[in-house]
Amino acid sequence: MNEDSFFEDLESQYSKQLPFVVYSRPINSVIKCWLQKDNDLYKTDTFKESGFVFAPFNLKDSDSSVLFPQEKCWFAEINSDLVETDTFSSTEILQNEEQKQHHIHLVSKGIEHIETDTLEKVVLSRCETKRIQNHNPITIFKRLLSRYKNAMVYCWFHPKVGLWIGATPELLFKVEGKRLTTISLAGTQPYKRVSQPQWTAKEYKEQQIVTDYITEQIEPYTKQINVSEVNTVRAGNLLHLKTKITSVLNDKAKLKSIIEALHPTPAVCGFPKGESKAFILKHENYNREYYTGFLGELNLKQTTSRNNNRRNVENNAYAVVKTQSNFYVNLRCMQLKNDVANIFVGGGITKDSIPENEWEETVNKSKTIGSVLD
Ligand SMILES: C=C(O[C@@H]1C=C(C(=O)O)C=C[C@H]1O)C(=O)O
């Protein structure tokens, strides 16, 4: 399939108001799309089906996980090197003093709660609204794609749910056969072209909370957990601290149990989970919907050959079929509604947080997605 027909099919799907998702996984030169053949809203609670999942932050909410079932979809892919983007200049997102004071107040409340209670970390967020001139989601998707090579860049649409676009640096987890990979990502600073960025004890602590939580949560379902050293990774105009965690699933592990164990992680909710989630639902004062939820491929069959000798006619006898799922946390994302983009941004709060700096952090995060809007 060539680039023109790939994107023409997407545009036609959108103009018919039929559900679709188009995405490219990090450091992957393939763009894939799923086009659902009808406009029904399919859901999953068991995560036993095969397809593409789009799940909300609050899984217990009425917004349960939307599924594009594999058997109801057309599927296509192209090489991302083929994609051309338009030239454009983005407009600055104007900082709103009222929103700033509101966020600073929310963060201060979070710090107070941490000081007086057992809460250690809470991730507090806000929604920033920007009027846009170009609302073609495919154009915005292509712009993100050309800027964020090491992100999961996606555009997802369902006429009964809405239109979401994002470029997330965060893997929730992936499972290939029995192998589980996840990451702990937290701590944020602007990217400034220095070779050795400095991190504070506050940021290391905030990220360590996420690593400890993840390893503890996956322990009942795994054997041999390996935790990498902490590295700095770049996500567009930002840097984060990252640890990679790999392990092997035991026979007790079901995909749903791993989802319930990990989502939402302290990277996007806080620690302890119940208390931080209750604080968010009570005080954030808006509905996160799919922001800090997760999205990705569910139970897809992947065939790999054990024998690299292509001339070996018995190759098929050595082919291994593995089931694989990969989910990304829905961050650096926005919801498009008519001529408005709702951009969602947040950051982790601990007792050492400074409210003004936390506001700045959300402003920097909003530039990831804001920079592709005009
Ligand atoms: C919550 C967000 O990002 C998360 C919070 C981070 C932090 O607190 O430093 C860093 C990366 C993400 O895990 C967001 O981008 O909105």
PDBQT file of the ligand as one rigid body, heavy atoms in Angstrom, charges set to zero:
ROOT
HETATM    1  C1  LIG A 401       1.374  13.057  34.183  1.00  0.00    +0.000 C 
HETATM    2  C2  LIG A 401       2.212  13.258  33.183  1.00  0.00    +0.000 C 
HETATM    3  O1  LIG A 401       3.447  12.689  33.081  1.00  0.00    +0.000 OA
HETATM    4  C3  LIG A 401       3.928  11.762  34.053  1.00  0.00    +0.000 C 
HETATM    5  C4  LIG A 401       4.519  12.462  35.204  1.00  0.00    +0.000 C 
HETATM    6  C5  LIG A 401       5.877  12.759  35.244  1.00  0.00    +0.000 C 
HETATM    7  C6  LIG A 401       6.421  13.595  36.386  1.00  0.00    +0.000 C 
HETATM    8  O2  LIG A 401       5.722  13.806  37.350  1.00  0.00    +0.000 OA
HETATM    9  O3  LIG A 401       7.571  14.050  36.308  1.00  0.00    +0.000 OA
HETATM   10  C7  LIG A 401       6.740  12.293  34.233  1.00  0.00    +0.000 C 
HETATM   11  C8  LIG A 401       6.298  11.452  33.290  1.00  0.00    +0.000 C 
HETATM   12  C9  LIG A 401       4.951  10.874  33.345  1.00  0.00    +0.000 C 
HETATM   13  O4  LIG A 401       4.987   9.656  34.023  1.00  0.00    +0.000 OA
HETATM   14  C10 LIG A 401       1.823  14.088  31.995  1.00  0.00    +0.000 C 
HETATM   15  O5  LIG A 401       2.624  14.185  31.053  1.00  0.00    +0.000 OA
HETATM   16  O6  LIG A 401       0.719  14.661  31.981  1.00  0.00    +0.000 OA
ENDROOT
TORSDOF 0
